[in-house]
Amino acid sequence: MGNKVELKMKDIAVGNQQNRFPIMFMSSEPSTNLNMKIFAISFLFSVTLVGFVNSVYYSDVTQLMHDSGVDSNDIATNSVFGLLKITFDNNVIADMGNELTPTQTKNEPTLDWDADENEFYTILNLDPDAPGRDDPFNALLNTWMVGNIPGKDVKSGRAIFEYIPAATAKGRGLNRYVILVYKQPGILKFEEHPIDRYHFEGRQRFPFVKFVEKYDLGNPVAANYYRTQYDSFVLEVYEQLQCCFELNKD
């Protein structure tokens, strides 16, 4: 009678994460050994494939954060986090720095990430170029901030800074808008003064690093970004905010 197959847990590096997998030790039964060998080959192939995909994925998000303007000077980009899915009206997707018009960003997007429904999250939408990359004296501009989001139900979270659309000034080229998702250590009591969608003051030069440290948010669990440049809708945003007309260049 052959020995029983023994299952043990072992840490195996897959991409940039340590994962625990069952490792099977062979019995002395020939037929069992054959089955175990087939399983082992299939399993190792799967681990290799997942590792390859994770490595490519990790490279993408690291480059994303570097390109977004909120890079290793502000957060640890050697952490592993996922790509955030950003969808505006009419199924317009913002992804990896693609260009959208301010008109397309008129209403707040829906966000999708790998969330735990039992955890709470904070999202930040930051413009590292405001008002333009040639002279970003208002950066980081915080255009949207929501905390205490249960799972990924953003509408059930607390809107600290209500959403304002992208409003890249005329003649200043492309601005980047990066959305970061953080998992909170628990329910938080945010001390920041709320800002509604009709006000600009208090959003500019947002102390991003201090905010993350203050609430012990750590590294983002998901991120993505898009770029916009001026279109006529920007003037409507300025009317809404009652500011910023002087930022336009002829």
Contacts in CASP RR format, 6 or more apart in sequence:
PFRMAT RR
TARGET T0000
AUTHOR 0000-0000-0000
METHOD contacts of the structure
MODEL  1
MGNKVELKMKDIAVGNQQNRFPIMFMSSEPSTNLNMKIFAISFLFSVTLV
GFVNSVYYSDVTQLMHDSGVDSNDIATNSVFGLLKITFDNNVIADMGNEL
TPTQTKNEPTLDWDADENEFYTILNLDPDAPGRDDPFNALLNTWMVGNIP
GKDVKSGRAIFEYIPAATAKGRGLNRYVILVYKQPGILKFEEHPIDRYHF
EGRQRFPFVKFVEKYDLGNPVAANYYRTQYDSFVLEVYEQLQCCFELNKD
1 29 0 8 1.000
2 27 0 8 1.000
2 28 0 8 1.000
2 29 0 8 1.000
2 32 0 8 1.000
3 27 0 8 1.000
3 28 0 8 1.000
3 29 0 8 1.000
4 27 0 8 1.000
5 24 0 8 1.000
5 25 0 8 1.000
5 26 0 8 1.000
5 27 0 8 1.000
5 32 0 8 1.000
5 36 0 8 1.000
6 24 0 8 1.000
6 25 0 8 1.000
7 22 0 8 1.000
7 23 0 8 1.000
7 24 0 8 1.000
8 22 0 8 1.000
8 23 0 8 1.000
8 25 0 8 1.000
9 20 0 8 1.000
9 21 0 8 1.000
9 22 0 8 1.000
9 23 0 8 1.000
10 20 0 8 1.000
10 21 0 8 1.000
10 23 0 8 1.000
11 18 0 8 1.000
11 19 0 8 1.000
11 20 0 8 1.000
12 18 0 8 1.000
12 19 0 8 1.000
12 20 0 8 1.000
12 21 0 8 1.000
12 47 0 8 1.000
13 19 0 8 1.000
14 47 0 8 1.000
14 50 0 8 1.000
14 51 0 8 1.000
14 54 0 8 1.000
15 50 0 8 1.000
15 51 0 8 1.000
15 54 0 8 1.000
15 55 0 8 1.000
15 58 0 8 1.000
16 54 0 8 1.000
16 55 0 8 1.000
16 58 0 8 1.000
16 80 0 8 1.000
17 54 0 8 1.000
17 80 0 8 1.000
21 43 0 8 1.000
21 47 0 8 1.000
24 36 0 8 1.000
24 39 0 8 1.000
24 40 0 8 1.000
26 32 0 8 1.000
26 33 0 8 1.000
26 36 0 8 1.000
26 37 0 8 1.000
27 33 0 8 1.000
27 36 0 8 1.000
54 80 0 8 1.000
57 82 0 8 1.000
57 83 0 8 1.000
58 80 0 8 1.000
60 83 0 8 1.000
60 96 0 8 1.000
61 80 0 8 1.000
61 81 0 8 1.000
61 82 0 8 1.000
61 83 0 8 1.000
61 223 0 8 1.000
62 77 0 8 1.000
62 78 0 8 1.000
64 83 0 8 1.000
64 96 0 8 1.000
64 97 0 8 1.000
64 223 0 8 1.000
64 224 0 8 1.000
64 225 0 8 1.000
65 71 0 8 1.000
65 72 0 8 1.000
65 75 0 8 1.000
65 77 0 8 1.000
65 178 0 8 1.000
65 223 0 8 1.000
66 72 0 8 1.000
66 77 0 8 1.000
67 97 0 8 1.000
67 176 0 8 1.000
67 225 0 8 1.000
68 97 0 8 1.000
68 128 0 8 1.000
68 176 0 8 1.000
68 178 0 8 1.000
68 223 0 8 1.000
68 225 0 8 1.000
69 128 0 8 1.000
69 129 0 8 1.000
69 176 0 8 1.000
69 178 0 8 1.000
70 126 0 8 1.000
70 128 0 8 1.000
70 140 0 8 1.000
70 178 0 8 1.000
70 180 0 8 1.000
70 208 0 8 1.000
71 77 0 8 1.000
72 78 0 8 1.000
74 208 0 8 1.000
74 209 0 8 1.000
75 180 0 8 1.000
75 212 0 8 1.000
75 219 0 8 1.000
75 220 0 8 1.000
76 219 0 8 1.000
79 219 0 8 1.000
79 220 0 8 1.000
81 219 0 8 1.000
81 220 0 8 1.000
81 221 0 8 1.000
81 222 0 8 1.000
81 223 0 8 1.000
82 113 0 8 1.000
82 114 0 8 1.000
82 221 0 8 1.000
82 222 0 8 1.000
82 223 0 8 1.000
83 95 0 8 1.000
83 96 0 8 1.000
83 222 0 8 1.000
83 223 0 8 1.000
83 224 0 8 1.000
84 111 0 8 1.000
84 112 0 8 1.000
84 113 0 8 1.000
84 179 0 8 1.000
84 181 0 8 1.000
84 222 0 8 1.000
84 223 0 8 1.000
84 224 0 8 1.000
85 93 0 8 1.000
85 95 0 8 1.000
85 111 0 8 1.000
85 112 0 8 1.000
85 113 0 8 1.000
85 224 0 8 1.000
86 93 0 8 1.000
86 94 0 8 1.000
86 95 0 8 1.000
86 109 0 8 1.000
86 110 0 8 1.000
86 111 0 8 1.000
86 179 0 8 1.000
86 224 0 8 1.000
86 226 0 8 1.000
87 93 0 8 1.000
87 94 0 8 1.000
87 109 0 8 1.000
87 110 0 8 1.000
87 111 0 8 1.000
87 112 0 8 1.000
88 94 0 8 1.000
88 100 0 8 1.000
88 104 0 8 1.000
88 105 0 8 1.000
88 106 0 8 1.000
88 107 0 8 1.000
88 109 0 8 1.000
89 104 0 8 1.000
89 106 0 8 1.000
89 107 0 8 1.000
90 104 0 8 1.000
92 100 0 8 1.000
92 104 0 8 1.000
94 100 0 8 1.000
94 109 0 8 1.000
94 177 0 8 1.000
94 224 0 8 1.000
94 225 0 8 1.000
94 226 0 8 1.000
95 224 0 8 1.000
95 226 0 8 1.000
96 224 0 8 1.000
96 225 0 8 1.000
97 176 0 8 1.000
97 224 0 8 1.000
97 225 0 8 1.000
97 226 0 8 1.000
97 227 0 8 1.000
98 226 0 8 1.000
98 227 0 8 1.000
99 174 0 8 1.000
99 226 0 8 1.000
99 227 0 8 1.000
99 228 0 8 1.000
99 229 0 8 1.000
100 166 0 8 1.000
100 226 0 8 1.000
100 227 0 8 1.000
100 228 0 8 1.000
101 228 0 8 1.000
101 231 0 8 1.000
101 233 0 8 1.000
102 165 0 8 1.000
102 166 0 8 1.000
102 167 0 8 1.000
102 168 0 8 1.000
102 228 0 8 1.000
102 230 0 8 1.000
102 231 0 8 1.000
102 233 0 8 1.000
102 234 0 8 1.000
102 237 0 8 1.000
103 231 0 8 1.000
103 233 0 8 1.000
105 165 0 8 1.000
105 166 0 8 1.000
105 177 0 8 1.000
105 226 0 8 1.000
105 228 0 8 1.000
106 165 0 8 1.000
106 233 0 8 1.000
107 163 0 8 1.000
107 165 0 8 1.000
108 144 0 8 1.000
108 163 0 8 1.000
110 154 0 8 1.000
111 123 0 8 1.000
111 152 0 8 1.000
111 154 0 8 1.000
111 179 0 8 1.000
111 181 0 8 1.000
112 152 0 8 1.000
113 152 0 8 1.000
113 181 0 8 1.000
113 221 0 8 1.000
113 222 0 8 1.000
114 221 0 8 1.000
114 222 0 8 1.000
115 121 0 8 1.000
115 151 0 8 1.000
115 152 0 8 1.000
116 151 0 8 1.000
116 183 0 8 1.000
117 150 0 8 1.000
117 151 0 8 1.000
118 151 0 8 1.000
119 151 0 8 1.000
119 183 0 8 1.000
119 184 0 8 1.000
119 186 0 8 1.000
120 147 0 8 1.000
120 148 0 8 1.000
120 149 0 8 1.000
120 150 0 8 1.000
120 151 0 8 1.000
120 183 0 8 1.000
120 184 0 8 1.000
120 186 0 8 1.000
120 187 0 8 1.000
120 188 0 8 1.000
121 147 0 8 1.000
121 149 0 8 1.000
121 151 0 8 1.000
121 152 0 8 1.000
121 181 0 8 1.000
121 182 0 8 1.000
121 183 0 8 1.000
121 184 0 8 1.000
121 221 0 8 1.000
122 145 0 8 1.000
122 146 0 8 1.000
122 147 0 8 1.000
122 148 0 8 1.000
122 149 0 8 1.000
122 181 0 8 1.000
122 182 0 8 1.000
122 184 0 8 1.000
122 188 0 8 1.000
122 215 0 8 1.000
122 217 0 8 1.000
123 144 0 8 1.000
123 145 0 8 1.000
123 146 0 8 1.000
123 147 0 8 1.000
123 149 0 8 1.000
123 154 0 8 1.000
123 179 0 8 1.000
123 180 0 8 1.000
123 181 0 8 1.000
123 182 0 8 1.000
124 142 0 8 1.000
124 144 0 8 1.000
124 145 0 8 1.000
124 179 0 8 1.000
124 180 0 8 1.000
124 182 0 8 1.000
124 208 0 8 1.000
124 211 0 8 1.000
125 142 0 8 1.000
125 143 0 8 1.000
125 144 0 8 1.000
125 145 0 8 1.000
125 163 0 8 1.000
125 177 0 8 1.000
125 178 0 8 1.000
125 179 0 8 1.000
126 140 0 8 1.000
126 141 0 8 1.000
126 142 0 8 1.000
126 143 0 8 1.000
126 177 0 8 1.000
126 178 0 8 1.000
126 179 0 8 1.000
126 180 0 8 1.000
126 206 0 8 1.000
126 208 0 8 1.000
127 138 0 8 1.000
127 139 0 8 1.000
127 140 0 8 1.000
127 141 0 8 1.000
127 143 0 8 1.000
127 166 0 8 1.000
127 175 0 8 1.000
127 176 0 8 1.000
127 177 0 8 1.000
128 136 0 8 1.000
128 139 0 8 1.000
128 140 0 8 1.000
128 176 0 8 1.000
128 178 0 8 1.000
129 136 0 8 1.000
129 139 0 8 1.000
129 168 0 8 1.000
129 174 0 8 1.000
129 175 0 8 1.000
129 176 0 8 1.000
130 136 0 8 1.000
130 137 0 8 1.000
130 138 0 8 1.000
130 139 0 8 1.000
130 140 0 8 1.000
130 141 0 8 1.000
130 175 0 8 1.000
130 204 0 8 1.000
131 137 0 8 1.000
131 138 0 8 1.000
131 168 0 8 1.000
131 169 0 8 1.000
131 172 0 8 1.000
131 175 0 8 1.000
131 244 0 8 1.000
131 247 0 8 1.000
132 168 0 8 1.000
132 169 0 8 1.000
132 172 0 8 1.000
132 173 0 8 1.000
132 175 0 8 1.000
133 172 0 8 1.000
133 173 0 8 1.000
133 174 0 8 1.000
133 175 0 8 1.000
134 172 0 8 1.000
138 204 0 8 1.000
138 205 0 8 1.000
139 204 0 8 1.000
139 205 0 8 1.000
140 205 0 8 1.000
140 206 0 8 1.000
140 208 0 8 1.000
141 203 0 8 1.000
141 204 0 8 1.000
141 205 0 8 1.000
141 206 0 8 1.000
142 161 0 8 1.000
142 202 0 8 1.000
142 203 0 8 1.000
142 204 0 8 1.000
142 206 0 8 1.000
142 208 0 8 1.000
143 161 0 8 1.000
143 163 0 8 1.000
143 164 0 8 1.000
143 165 0 8 1.000
143 166 0 8 1.000
143 177 0 8 1.000
143 203 0 8 1.000
144 161 0 8 1.000
144 162 0 8 1.000
144 163 0 8 1.000
144 164 0 8 1.000
144 179 0 8 1.000
145 159 0 8 1.000
145 160 0 8 1.000
145 161 0 8 1.000
145 192 0 8 1.000
146 154 0 8 1.000
146 157 0 8 1.000
146 158 0 8 1.000
146 159 0 8 1.000
146 160 0 8 1.000
147 157 0 8 1.000
147 158 0 8 1.000
147 159 0 8 1.000
147 160 0 8 1.000
147 184 0 8 1.000
147 188 0 8 1.000
147 190 0 8 1.000
148 157 0 8 1.000
148 158 0 8 1.000
148 184 0 8 1.000
148 187 0 8 1.000
148 188 0 8 1.000
148 190 0 8 1.000
149 156 0 8 1.000
149 157 0 8 1.000
150 156 0 8 1.000
150 157 0 8 1.000
158 190 0 8 1.000
159 194 0 8 1.000
160 190 0 8 1.000
160 192 0 8 1.000
160 194 0 8 1.000
160 195 0 8 1.000
161 192 0 8 1.000
161 194 0 8 1.000
161 195 0 8 1.000
161 203 0 8 1.000
162 194 0 8 1.000
162 195 0 8 1.000
162 196 0 8 1.000
162 197 0 8 1.000
163 197 0 8 1.000
164 197 0 8 1.000
164 200 0 8 1.000
164 203 0 8 1.000
164 237 0 8 1.000
164 240 0 8 1.000
164 241 0 8 1.000
165 233 0 8 1.000
165 237 0 8 1.000
166 175 0 8 1.000
166 177 0 8 1.000
166 228 0 8 1.000
167 234 0 8 1.000
167 237 0 8 1.000
167 238 0 8 1.000
167 241 0 8 1.000
167 244 0 8 1.000
168 174 0 8 1.000
168 175 0 8 1.000
168 228 0 8 1.000
168 229 0 8 1.000
168 230 0 8 1.000
168 234 0 8 1.000
169 230 0 8 1.000
169 234 0 8 1.000
169 244 0 8 1.000
169 247 0 8 1.000
169 248 0 8 1.000
169 249 0 8 1.000
170 230 0 8 1.000
170 234 0 8 1.000
170 248 0 8 1.000
170 249 0 8 1.000
170 250 0 8 1.000
171 229 0 8 1.000
171 230 0 8 1.000
171 248 0 8 1.000
171 249 0 8 1.000
172 229 0 8 1.000
172 230 0 8 1.000
172 247 0 8 1.000
172 249 0 8 1.000
173 229 0 8 1.000
173 230 0 8 1.000
174 227 0 8 1.000
174 228 0 8 1.000
174 229 0 8 1.000
175 227 0 8 1.000
175 228 0 8 1.000
175 229 0 8 1.000
176 225 0 8 1.000
176 226 0 8 1.000
176 227 0 8 1.000
177 225 0 8 1.000
177 226 0 8 1.000
177 227 0 8 1.000
177 228 0 8 1.000
178 223 0 8 1.000
178 224 0 8 1.000
178 225 0 8 1.000
179 223 0 8 1.000
179 224 0 8 1.000
179 225 0 8 1.000
180 220 0 8 1.000
180 222 0 8 1.000
180 223 0 8 1.000
181 220 0 8 1.000
181 221 0 8 1.000
181 222 0 8 1.000
181 223 0 8 1.000
182 212 0 8 1.000
182 217 0 8 1.000
182 218 0 8 1.000
182 219 0 8 1.000
182 220 0 8 1.000
182 221 0 8 1.000
183 217 0 8 1.000
183 221 0 8 1.000
184 215 0 8 1.000
184 217 0 8 1.000
185 215 0 8 1.000
185 216 0 8 1.000
185 217 0 8 1.000
188 215 0 8 1.000
190 215 0 8 1.000
192 211 0 8 1.000
193 202 0 8 1.000
195 201 0 8 1.000
195 202 0 8 1.000
195 203 0 8 1.000
197 240 0 8 1.000
198 240 0 8 1.000
198 241 0 8 1.000
198 242 0 8 1.000
199 241 0 8 1.000
200 241 0 8 1.000
200 242 0 8 1.000
200 243 0 8 1.000
200 244 0 8 1.000
201 243 0 8 1.000
211 217 0 8 1.000
212 218 0 8 1.000
230 248 0 8 1.000
234 248 0 8 1.000
235 245 0 8 1.000
237 244 0 8 1.000
238 244 0 8 1.000
238 245 0 8 1.000
END
